[in-house]
């Protein structure tokens, strides 16, 4: 399969994720769209790594997955705390958490 096809797939996935972040109001959906965008970037990193014949892109993709795992922990904790306080997972309600 042509590596350009993987880059097209990464671009489509990133576009879907960006549209989800901009359009949706549910914090869980926005969070999943951010993860979709990170996965699209990982696909592009691995594709460029395979095209150039080195492991640099795969190493960067690995570190991106580690950062995404840490983001999942922190992001879900924030979403749960907002949901407990406001009984809603809406992004608009998160701004009401300020002191």
Secondary structure, 3 states (H helix, E strand, C coil): CCHHHHHHHHHHHHHHHHHHHHHCCEHHHHHHHHHHHHHHHHHHHHHHHHHHCCCHHHHHHHHHHHHHHHHHHHHHHHHHHHHHHHCCCEHHHHHHHCC
